Amino acid sequence: MKTTGLFLIMALMAVSVCKADSVKNYPVRIVNVLGIQSLDQIDSALRKPVDMSKSGGTLELTGNSKKVKVSTCQEYFDFKDKGYSADTTYDVTMESWFINACIPLRLLKEAKPSRVSFLAGSFLADDPLKNLPLDLCLSLSSDDTKNLQAAKEKGLTWGKFIPDATVKIIDNNQIILNSAEKGSTSVDLLAFGDFNNDGIEDALVFVSHYVTDGSYRNFSIKILTRLEKGGRIICQDIPENNHK
């Protein structure tokens, strides 16, 4: 009887350990998403006007031979789903405020807690020229894309690929990479969570590109992650339904 009781206790302990291992230890957490401080504010934020007070303008999207003024994230998604786009440099700049404010909200709404994480708290500011993936580089032409792919295959770092690159670390959540030839790239940390349903913690970042010569600029949301301890930071595309 004593032996049976001991085996029962051990079995219950094993089940408890298994349950503990299955607990999601890394919650979805916000670092800097415009308009919200907690996840339960997402739905209301989607319906509120995007704060454009510091932009000095408004966003108009073009489609079906007409322009429409957009003020909320829900309006932005509705018109983007209908094929509307920002057609001028000015509107592309204004759209960056919506990319930064709206796409993270949609991603956070669908994000899940993570089972494991290989991202240290200051990973973004940890030697960016060595550790950040080349996928964050701006590509303006097919030649740029080919050169970038070749550099990735060779395992080149950002610093090796762009020799004149320098980095300005604002804090652990924002860095700016500068190059006299390529322009500047700003990377801002927005949130942590499992954004692609693989159980591994990801970092959501807002990436801004500005060229040295000319007015071209580009803004996007990217997912950064590590798949193993000590592994390289990799860049992953956001889920397809959140691109718009």
N, C-alpha and C positions, 0 to 999 in steps of 0.2 A: 504493500500500500504506500509506504514511504517513497519507494522507488518510482511508483506510478505518479505520485504527487509531485515529485521532483521533475520528472519529464514534462508534466503538465505546466509547471511553472516556467521551465525553460522554453517550452513551445510558445507560451504566451509572451515571454520576453522577446522571442525571435519575431513574432508578429508585430510587436510594438516597435522594434527596430526597423522592420520593413516599412511600417507606416510612417515612421519618422523620416526615413530616407526619401519617401515619396512626397513629403511636404514641400511645397514651393517656398524656398527660403528667400527669394529676392523679389519683392513686390514691384509693381510698376510705380515709378516715381518721377515726378516732374522736377526739372532743374530750372528751366526758363522757357516756358511756353506762354506767349502773349495772351493775356486775358483770363487765365485761370491759375488757381493755387492748389486745387484738388480735382480728382477725377470726376466727382459728382457735379462739377460745374460745366462739363463738356457740352451737354445738350443746350443749355442756355447760352453758352458762348457761341455756338454755331448760329444762333438766331440774332445775336447782337451785332451792330455795326462794327467792322474792324476799325481800330483806332488809327486813323491816318493823320493825326494832328501834327506829327513830326515830319510827315512826308511832303507837306506843302501842296498836296494835290488830291485827285480822286482817280479811281480806276474805271476805264471804259473798255469793254470787250467788243470785238467785231465779229459779226456772223450774219449770214442771210442778208447781206448787203445793208446792214444797219449796225449802229453802235448802241450799246446799252450801258448805263451806269450801274456799277455793282457796289453794294455797301456791306452785305453780310456774307459770312462763309457759306451759308446755305444757298444764297443767290449765286455765289461764285461757282459752287459745285454744279448747280442746276444748269448754268449757261455753259460751263466747260463740257458737261456731258452732252450738250447739244451741238458741240463743235465750235463754240466761240473761242476767240483767242486774243491775246494782246499783240497788236500789229505794229506799233511804233516803239521806238526806244523809250519814249516817255512812259507809255503804258506798260512796257516790260518792267521798267523801274517801279511803277506803282503796283504792278502785280506781285513784286517781291514781298510786299507787305502781307498779301493774302497767302502766298506760298508759306511764308514764315508763320502766319497765324492759323491758317485753316487746315493744311495738310497734317500737321502734327495732331490736331484735334481728332481728325478722322482715324489716324493711326493709333492714338492713345485709346480711343473708344474700343478698338478691336484688339489691343495688346493684352497679353497674359503675363502673370508672374513667371519668373524664370526658376528652373530647378538648379542651375549652376551658373557661375559667372567667372570669367577670366579677365575681367576689366578692372584694373585698379582705379581708385577714386580720381587720380590725377593722370590717367593714361593719355589724355589729349595733349597735355603739356610736357609729357615725358619724351624729350628729344624728338620733336616732330619731324625734323629733316631726315631722321634715320628711321622712324617707326611708322609714320603715316603712309597709307597706301597711295600709289601713284594714280589710282582711280579718281582721286580728288582733284587731279590736275585738269586744267582747262584744255579742251581740244577744239580747235577752230576749223580744221580741215581734215581731209582724208589722210594727208601726209602726217599731220599731227597724231591722228589715231593710230597709224601704222608705227610711227616712232614710239608712241606710248606703249603699244602692245609689245614691241620688241624689247623695250626697257623692262617691262614687267616680266617677260620670259627670261631675261638675264638676271633678274632679281635685284635690279638697281634700286637704290633708295631715292627719295625725293631730292636729297642733297647732291647725289651723283648725277641724276637726270637733269637737274637744273643747277649747274655749278655756281651761279651767282645768287642763288636763293638765300635769303635771310629770314629769320623768324622773330616775331614780336609776340611774347606771351603776355596777354592782358591779365589772365588769371587761369585757374585750372579748367575753366569752362569756355574760354575764348582765346584763339590764337590767330595771328595774321602772318601769312607767308608772302614775302615780297621778292620780286625779280624785276630788274630793269628791263629785261627782254620779254618776259612772259606776262608781267603785270602782278596783281595782288590777288590772293585767295584768303578769304576769311572763313574760319570754321568755328561755329558756335554750338555748344552742347545744349540740347533741348530737354532730353528725357532719357530714362533707362526703362527697359522692359523687353519682353519677348515679342518682337514684332513680326516674326515669320514662322512662329509655331514650331520651333525646333527644340525648345526647352532651354536654350542658351541665351544668357542676357545679351542684349544689344544696346547700342547707344544711338539715339536719334540726333542728327546734326543738321544744321542749316549752313549751306556752303554758298558763298558769294564770290563771284569772279569779276574783276575789273581789268581791262586791257591797258597796257601802257600808252599805246597810240590809238586814238579813236574813242568812240563813245560806247562800243559794245560792252555789254555786261550780261551776266548769266547767274541765275539763282536756282538752287535745288535743295531738296531734302534727301539725305543719304542715311544709310544704316551702317554703322561700324561695329565690328565684333571681333572676338578671338574665339577660336574653336578648341583651344587647349592651353594649358598653363605655359606661359613663356612663348606662345606662338605669335606669329605676326598678326598685326591688325589687318583685317580685310574689310573691303567695302562691298556691301550687297545692295541690290536694287530694292526699292520699296515695293510692296505688293502691287500688282498691276492695276487693281481697281482704285488705288490711291494716287496714281500718277496725275490724274486730272485735277 
